[in-house]
Amino acid sequence: MERATTGTRSTGASACCDVLVIGGGPAGSTVAPLLAEKGYRVVLLDKARHPRFHIGESLLPANLPIFERLGVADEVRAVGMEKWAAEFVSPHHEMPQVFRFGEAWDKSIPYAYQVKRAEFDAILIRNAARKGVEVQEGCKATSVEFPADGTVVVRAEHDDGRLAQWQARFLVDASGRDTFLANRFRIKKRNPKHNSSAIYGHFAGARRHAGQAEGNITIFWFEHGWFWFIPMQGDVTSVGMVTWPYFMRSKGTRSLEQFLSEGIASCPALARRMEQARLLNTVEATGNFSYVSERNHGPNYLMLGDAYAFIDPVFSSGVLLAMNSGVAGADTIAACLANPAAAPSALEHFDAVMRRGPKEFSWFIYRVTNPIMRDFFMHPRNLFRVKEALLSVLAGDIFGRTPIWRSIGLFKLLYYLANIVQPRRALMGWKSRRHNIRPVDDPAMYNA
């Protein structure tokens, strides 16, 4: 019997279900209703009660077909700020570069949304309940066992102290950065190729662009990392500083609010847009920003979205990867439960899907602060449709049949050739990155 347990009091008899989902964020609230629509009894546990605050407010065009499939497109549209492009601002280049999604290879979805996650996640979890999912909010999973009979037993505690227990045929870990199963299996590993921290808050009065560009996300590079600037409805703008751990450690005794304010001041282009801004909430921080688990599935469980891996959010990929994993997870579980003989191939396909997203985005993430790659981003060319293919990646169009990969391969080849042509600059960039991503363990630096 595979075990992954923590201590808890006895809960008595188990309630039964086909699928138990831990976590009510975008991954869990995607897989659960899709399985319920297929006729399975699904229980979803979420330790929080919605609405609740969360970062990751910038969506991608590739999210929109999933909204249609879930039946929430109109609700998301009602709370979303239209996002037609992503803007990159570099202190080493005179002009910003704007990537318009309508210029991607597939031009059928030229925009996405920026959303307040409290509203967005509430829409998704309420939709799951409407579709027949038994949603248990304020209920935290505390332990899990995998008996020899092939079922899964999960114990949980409600926020009023009541204990509960479920026996399921299949378990879905969609617990996000809590990484419920990965922690218990001890398979969560810090990503050795990337290491960053984030400090963030919501502001009113930040200066936005005019017209259709009002909702565009802007990425500002600065000496110690980059900032996101995400306009949302109701004059709320999410601003976050993603930086290297060594710089976070320099915070010392300063408050997170003061440290973020000083960081903004060090980025003149962003500071100009924040001159009249005022903070709306408490500034928060998170560390160990990138990680991956050694596996994402077992015979009767899956790990979705951030419960499996988390990558730097510079390309706003988090919600897309979570929801796409929910779609893939629903198809996989249905195949496994309906035909156990087909389970190995279904799980193998699921594994490939889960690894593809982080792999494709990470190639760019690992290099986006390199000065040579920055030149490529700030002066893109569409030779052999390279710019269109790059825009498709930025739009999240990496799981379908859009034929971008030959052009993406050419983009990578050109990048490697540029490094050969500029060896001193390439070496300096490599050394700088190696210095930046070194681990710095100081939990106090994330305290307010």
C-alpha positions as CSV (number, residue, x, y, z in Angstrom):
1,M,0.0,0.0,0.0
2,E,1.4,3.4,-1.0
3,R,1.1,5.8,1.8
4,A,1.4,9.6,2.0
5,T,0.0,10.5,5.4
6,T,0.0,13.0,8.2
7,G,-1.5,12.5,11.6
8,T,-5.2,13.1,12.2
9,R,-8.0,11.8,14.4
10,S,-10.2,9.0,13.3
11,T,-13.1,10.1,11.1
12,G,-15.1,6.9,10.9
13,A,-16.7,5.6,7.7
14,S,-15.8,7.0,4.3
15,A,-18.2,8.7,1.9
16,C,-17.7,7.3,-1.6
17,C,-17.1,9.1,-4.9
18,D,-15.6,8.4,-8.3
19,V,-13.1,11.2,-8.3
20,L,-11.9,13.4,-5.4
21,V,-10.3,16.7,-6.4
22,I,-8.1,18.6,-3.9
23,G,-8.1,22.3,-4.7
24,G,-10.7,24.7,-6.2
25,G,-8.5,26.9,-8.3
26,P,-8.4,27.0,-12.2
27,A,-7.1,23.4,-12.5
28,G,-9.5,21.8,-10.0
29,S,-12.5,23.8,-11.2
30,T,-11.8,22.8,-14.7
31,V,-11.3,19.0,-14.3
32,A,-14.2,18.6,-11.8
33,P,-17.1,19.8,-14.0
34,L,-15.8,18.1,-17.1
35,L,-15.8,14.8,-15.2
36,A,-19.3,15.5,-13.7
37,E,-20.6,16.1,-17.2
38,K,-19.4,12.6,-18.1
39,G,-21.5,11.2,-15.4
40,Y,-18.9,10.6,-12.6
41,R,-19.6,11.5,-9.0
42,V,-17.0,14.2,-8.2
43,V,-16.2,15.8,-4.9
44,L,-14.0,18.9,-4.8
45,L,-12.3,20.1,-1.6
46,D,-11.0,23.6,-1.2
47,K,-9.3,24.8,2.0
48,A,-10.4,28.4,1.2
49,R,-13.8,30.0,0.8
50,H,-14.5,32.0,-2.3
51,P,-14.0,34.7,-3.2
52,R,-10.4,34.9,-2.0
53,F,-7.3,36.8,-3.1
54,H,-4.8,35.3,-5.5
55,I,-2.2,36.5,-8.0
56,G,-1.9,35.3,-11.6
57,E,-4.4,37.8,-13.0
58,S,-3.3,37.8,-16.7
59,L,-4.9,35.3,-19.0
60,L,-3.9,34.2,-22.5
61,P,-6.0,33.9,-25.7
62,A,-5.6,30.1,-25.6
63,N,-7.8,30.2,-22.4
64,L,-10.8,31.4,-24.3
65,P,-11.8,28.1,-26.0
66,I,-11.6,26.4,-22.5
67,F,-14.1,29.0,-21.2
68,E,-16.4,28.1,-24.0
69,R,-16.1,24.4,-23.2
70,L,-16.9,25.0,-19.6
71,G,-19.8,27.3,-20.3
72,V,-18.4,30.4,-18.5
73,A,-17.3,32.6,-21.4
74,D,-20.0,35.3,-20.8
75,E,-19.3,35.4,-17.0
76,V,-15.5,35.8,-17.6
77,R,-16.1,38.5,-20.2
78,A,-18.2,40.4,-17.7
79,V,-15.4,40.6,-15.1
80,G,-12.5,40.8,-17.5
81,M,-10.4,43.7,-18.8
82,E,-9.7,43.0,-22.5
83,K,-6.0,42.4,-23.2
84,W,-5.0,42.8,-26.8
85,A,-1.3,42.8,-26.5
86,A,1.7,42.3,-24.3
87,E,4.2,45.1,-24.0
88,F,7.9,44.8,-23.1
89,V,9.9,47.7,-21.8
90,S,13.7,47.5,-21.6
91,P,16.0,50.1,-19.9
92,H,18.5,49.3,-22.7
93,H,16.2,50.0,-25.6
94,E,14.7,53.4,-26.6
95,M,11.2,52.2,-27.6
96,P,8.9,49.6,-26.0
97,Q,7.9,46.5,-28.1
98,V,4.3,45.6,-28.3
99,F,3.3,42.0,-29.3
100,R,-0.3,42.1,-30.6
101,F,-2.1,38.7,-30.3
102,G,-4.0,39.4,-33.5
103,E,-0.7,39.2,-35.4
104,A,0.0,35.6,-34.2
105,W,0.0,32.6,-36.6
106,D,-3.6,31.8,-35.7
107,K,-5.4,35.2,-35.8
108,S,-8.8,33.9,-34.8
109,I,-8.4,34.9,-31.1
110,P,-6.8,38.3,-31.0
111,Y,-7.3,39.1,-27.3
112,A,-7.4,37.7,-23.8
113,Y,-8.5,39.1,-20.4
114,Q,-7.0,40.5,-17.2
115,V,-9.1,39.4,-14.2
116,K,-9.3,39.8,-10.5
117,R,-8.6,36.2,-9.4
118,A,-11.1,36.4,-6.6
119,E,-13.9,37.0,-9.1
120,F,-12.5,34.7,-11.8
121,D,-11.9,31.7,-9.5
122,A,-15.3,32.1,-7.9
123,I,-16.9,31.9,-11.3
124,L,-15.1,28.6,-12.0
125,I,-15.9,26.9,-8.7
126,R,-19.6,28.0,-8.8
127,N,-19.8,26.6,-12.3
128,A,-18.4,23.3,-11.0
129,A,-21.2,23.2,-8.4
130,R,-23.8,24.0,-11.0
131,K,-22.5,21.1,-13.1
132,G,-23.1,18.6,-10.3
133,V,-19.8,18.6,-8.5
134,E,-20.1,18.3,-4.7
135,V,-18.0,21.4,-3.6
136,Q,-16.7,21.5,-0.1
137,E,-15.2,24.9,0.7
138,G,-13.4,25.6,3.9
139,C,-12.3,21.9,3.9
140,K,-8.6,21.1,4.0
141,A,-7.2,17.7,3.0
142,T,-4.9,16.4,5.8
143,S,-3.8,12.9,4.7
144,V,-4.1,10.4,1.9
145,E,-3.7,6.6,1.7
146,F,-3.6,4.3,-1.3
147,P,-4.9,0.9,-0.1
148,A,-4.1,-2.3,-1.8
149,D,-7.7,-2.5,-3.3
150,G,-6.8,0.3,-5.7
151,T,-8.9,3.1,-4.1
152,V,-7.8,6.3,-2.5
153,V,-8.7,7.4,1.0
154,V,-8.5,11.1,1.8
155,R,-9.1,12.6,5.2
156,A,-9.9,16.3,5.7
157,E,-10.8,18.8,8.3
158,H,-13.5,21.5,7.9
159,D,-12.7,25.0,9.1
160,D,-15.2,24.5,11.9
161,G,-13.2,21.5,13.2
162,R,-15.4,18.7,11.7
163,L,-13.5,15.8,10.3
164,A,-14.4,14.0,7.1
165,Q,-13.2,11.1,5.0
166,W,-13.7,10.1,1.4
167,Q,-12.9,6.9,-0.5
168,A,-12.5,7.5,-4.2
169,R,-11.6,5.6,-7.3
170,F,-9.3,8.4,-8.5
171,L,-7.6,11.4,-6.9
172,V,-6.7,14.7,-8.5
173,D,-4.2,16.9,-6.8
174,A,-5.0,20.5,-7.9
175,S,-3.8,22.1,-4.7
176,G,-1.6,24.6,-6.4
177,R,1.6,25.7,-4.7
178,D,0.6,23.7,-1.6
179,T,1.7,20.7,-3.7
180,F,-0.3,18.3,-1.5
181,L,1.0,15.0,-3.0
182,A,4.4,16.1,-4.1
183,N,5.2,17.2,-0.5
184,R,3.9,13.9,0.9
185,F,5.8,11.8,-1.6
186,R,8.8,14.1,-1.2
187,I,9.2,14.5,-4.9
188,K,9.1,18.3,-5.2
189,K,12.4,19.7,-6.4
190,R,13.5,23.3,-6.7
191,N,14.1,24.1,-10.3
192,P,17.9,24.2,-10.6
193,K,17.7,26.3,-13.8
194,H,15.6,29.1,-12.4
195,N,15.1,30.7,-9.0
196,S,13.1,33.9,-8.4
197,S,10.9,35.6,-5.8
198,A,7.9,37.9,-6.2
199,I,6.5,40.9,-4.2
200,Y,3.2,42.2,-5.3
201,G,0.2,44.4,-4.5
202,H,-2.9,46.0,-6.0
203,F,-3.0,49.8,-6.8
204,A,-5.5,52.4,-7.8
205,G,-4.6,55.4,-9.9
206,A,-1.8,53.8,-12.0
207,R,-1.5,55.4,-15.4
208,R,-2.7,53.2,-18.2
209,H,-2.5,53.4,-22.0
210,A,-5.4,55.0,-23.9
211,G,-8.1,53.2,-26.0
212,Q,-7.8,49.5,-26.8
213,A,-4.3,49.3,-25.2
214,E,-5.7,50.2,-21.8
215,G,-5.8,46.5,-20.7
216,N,-2.4,45.5,-22.1
217,I,0.0,43.8,-19.7
218,T,3.4,45.5,-19.6
219,I,6.6,43.8,-18.6
220,F,9.3,46.1,-17.3
221,W,12.9,44.8,-17.1
222,F,15.1,46.3,-14.4
223,E,18.5,45.6,-13.0
224,H,17.4,42.8,-10.6
225,G,14.6,41.1,-12.6
226,W,11.3,42.4,-14.0
227,F,8.0,43.9,-13.1
228,W,4.4,43.0,-14.2
229,F,1.8,45.8,-14.7
230,I,-1.7,44.3,-15.1
231,P,-4.7,46.6,-15.5
232,M,-8.0,45.2,-14.3
233,Q,-11.6,46.5,-14.1
234,G,-12.5,49.1,-11.5
235,D,-9.2,51.1,-11.6
236,V,-7.3,48.2,-10.0
237,T,-3.8,47.4,-11.3
238,S,-1.7,44.5,-10.1
239,V,2.0,45.3,-9.9
240,G,4.6,42.8,-9.0
241,M,8.3,42.6,-8.8
242,V,9.9,39.3,-9.8
243,T,13.5,39.3,-8.7
244,W,16.4,37.2,-7.8
245,P,16.8,35.8,-4.2
246,Y,20.0,37.8,-3.6
247,F,18.1,41.0,-4.2
248,M,15.3,39.9,-1.9
249,R,17.8,39.3,0.8
250,S,18.9,42.9,0.5
251,K,15.5,43.9,1.9
252,G,16.8,43.6,5.4
253,T,14.5,45.1,8.0
254,R,12.5,47.2,5.5
255,S,8.8,46.3,5.1
256,L,7.7,44.6,1.9
257,E,5.7,47.7,1.0
258,Q,8.8,49.9,1.3
259,F,10.9,47.4,-0.6
260,L,8.4,47.2,-3.4
261,S,8.1,51.0,-3.5
262,E,11.9,51.4,-3.7
263,G,12.0,48.8,-6.5
264,I,9.4,50.6,-8.5
265,A,11.4,53.9,-8.1
266,S,14.5,52.2,-9.5
267,C,12.6,51.4,-12.7
268,P,11.9,54.9,-14.3
269,A,9.5,53.8,-17.0
270,L,7.3,52.0,-14.4
271,A,7.7,54.8,-11.8
272,R,6.2,57.3,-14.3
273,R,3.1,55.2,-14.6
274,M,2.9,54.8,-10.8
275,E,3.3,58.5,-9.8
276,Q,-0.4,58.9,-8.8
277,A,-0.9,55.3,-7.7
278,R,-2.0,54.3,-4.1
279,L,-1.8,50.9,-2.6
280,L,-5.1,49.1,-2.0
281,N,-4.1,46.1,0.0
282,T,-1.2,44.6,2.0
283,V,1.9,43.9,0.0
284,E,2.7,40.1,-0.1
285,A,5.7,38.1,-1.2
286,T,6.5,34.5,-2.1
287,G,9.7,32.7,-2.7
288,N,11.0,29.4,-4.2
289,F,9.1,30.5,-7.3
290,S,10.0,27.7,-9.7
291,Y,9.9,24.0,-8.9
292,V,8.9,20.7,-10.5
293,S,7.9,17.3,-9.2
294,E,9.5,14.1,-10.2
295,R,6.3,12.7,-11.6
296,N,2.7,14.0,-12.3
297,H,0.7,10.8,-12.0
298,G,0.3,7.3,-10.6
299,P,-2.1,4.5,-11.3
300,N,-5.0,6.3,-9.6
301,Y,-4.0,9.9,-9.2
302,L,-3.0,12.9,-11.2
303,M,-1.2,16.2,-10.3
304,L,-2.4,19.2,-12.2
305,G,-1.1,22.7,-12.8
306,D,1.0,24.2,-10.0
307,A,0.6,21.0,-7.9
308,Y,3.0,19.4,-10.4
309,A,5.2,22.3,-11.5
310,F,5.5,26.1,-11.3
311,I,7.5,28.3,-13.7
312,D,8.3,32.0,-13.7
313,P,5.1,33.9,-14.7
314,V,6.8,36.3,-17.2
315,F,4.6,35.0,-20.0
316,S,1.3,34.8,-18.0
317,S,1.2,31.0,-18.6
318,G,0.0,29.9,-15.1
319,V,-3.8,29.9,-15.5
320,L,-3.5,28.4,-19.0
321,L,-1.3,25.5,-17.9
322,A,-3.6,24.9,-15.0
323,M,-6.8,24.8,-17.1
324,N,-5.3,22.9,-19.9
325,S,-4.1,20.3,-17.4
326,G,-7.6,20.1,-16.1
327,V,-8.9,19.4,-19.6
328,A,-6.3,16.8,-20.2
329,G,-6.8,15.3,-16.8
330,A,-10.6,14.9,-17.3
331,D,-10.0,13.0,-20.6
332,T,-7.3,10.9,-18.9
333,I,-9.4,9.9,-15.9
334,A,-12.4,9.1,-18.0
335,A,-10.3,6.8,-20.1
336,C,-8.8,5.1,-17.1
337,L,-12.1,4.5,-15.3
338,A,-14.0,3.5,-18.4
339,N,-11.3,1.1,-19.7
340,P,-8.6,0.1,-17.2
341,A,-6.7,-1.7,-19.9
342,A,-6.2,1.6,-21.7
343,A,-4.9,3.4,-18.6
344,P,-1.2,3.0,-19.2
345,S,-1.4,4.7,-22.6
346,A,-3.8,7.4,-21.4
347,L,-1.4,8.2,-18.5
348,E,1.6,8.3,-20.8
349,H,-0.2,10.8,-23.0
350,F,-1.2,12.9,-20.0
351,D,2.5,12.9,-18.9
352,A,3.5,14.2,-22.3
353,V,0.9,17.0,-22.2
354,M,1.9,18.1,-18.7
355,R,5.6,18.3,-19.5
356,R,5.1,20.1,-22.8
357,G,3.8,23.4,-21.4
358,P,6.6,24.0,-18.9
359,K,9.2,22.9,-21.4
360,E,8.1,25.2,-24.2
361,F,7.7,28.3,-22.0
362,S,10.8,27.6,-19.9
363,W,13.2,27.7,-22.9
364,F,12.3,31.4,-23.2
365,I,12.0,32.1,-19.5
366,Y,15.6,30.8,-18.8
367,R,16.9,33.3,-21.5
368,V,14.5,36.3,-21.3
369,T,16.9,38.3,-19.1
370,N,19.8,37.5,-21.3
371,P,20.9,40.7,-23.2
372,I,21.0,38.9,-26.6
373,M,17.5,37.4,-26.1
374,R,16.3,40.8,-25.0
375,D,17.5,42.2,-28.3
376,F,15.5,39.5,-30.1
377,F,12.4,40.5,-28.2
378,M,12.8,44.2,-28.6
379,H,13.5,44.0,-32.4
380,P,11.5,41.0,-33.7
381,R,11.5,40.1,-37.4
382,N,9.0,37.9,-39.2
383,L,11.5,36.2,-41.4
384,F,10.1,32.7,-42.2
385,R,7.1,33.7,-39.9
386,V,9.3,33.7,-36.8
387,K,7.5,36.6,-35.2
388,E,4.1,35.1,-35.8
389,A,5.3,31.8,-34.2
390,L,6.7,33.7,-31.2
391,L,3.4,35.5,-30.8
392,S,1.6,32.2,-30.9
393,V,3.8,31.0,-27.9
394,L,3.0,34.3,-26.1
395,A,-0.7,33.6,-26.8
396,G,-0.4,30.1,-25.3
397,D,-1.1,28.4,-28.6
398,I,1.3,25.5,-28.0
399,F,-1.1,22.5,-27.5
400,G,-3.0,22.6,-30.7
401,R,-2.2,22.0,-34.4
402,T,-1.0,25.4,-35.3
403,P,2.2,24.7,-37.3
404,I,4.6,27.0,-35.5
405,W,7.4,24.6,-34.5
406,R,9.6,24.9,-37.6
407,S,9.6,28.7,-37.2
408,I,10.2,28.4,-33.4
409,G,13.1,26.1,-34.2
410,L,14.5,28.7,-36.5
411,F,14.1,31.3,-33.9
412,K,16.2,29.2,-31.4
413,L,18.8,28.6,-34.1
414,L,19.2,32.3,-34.7
415,Y,19.5,32.9,-31.0
416,Y,22.3,30.3,-30.7
417,L,24.1,31.7,-33.7
418,A,23.9,35.2,-32.2
419,N,25.6,33.8,-29.1
420,I,28.4,32.4,-31.2
421,V,28.8,35.7,-33.1
422,Q,28.9,37.6,-29.7
423,P,30.9,35.2,-27.5
424,R,32.0,37.8,-24.9
425,R,28.4,39.1,-24.5
426,A,27.0,35.6,-24.3
427,L,29.6,34.6,-21.7
428,M,28.8,37.6,-19.6
429,G,25.1,36.9,-19.8
430,W,25.6,33.2,-18.8
431,K,27.8,34.2,-15.8
432,S,25.3,36.8,-14.7
433,R,22.4,34.4,-14.8
434,R,24.4,31.7,-13.0
435,H,25.1,34.3,-10.3
436,N,21.5,35.5,-10.1
437,I,19.8,32.1,-9.7
438,R,22.0,30.9,-6.8
439,P,19.9,29.8,-3.8
440,V,19.5,32.2,-0.8
441,D,17.7,30.7,2.1
442,D,16.4,33.4,4.5
443,P,12.6,33.0,5.3
444,A,12.6,36.4,7.1
445,M,13.0,38.2,3.8
446,Y,9.4,37.4,2.8
447,N,8.0,38.8,6.0
448,A,6.0,42.0,5.8
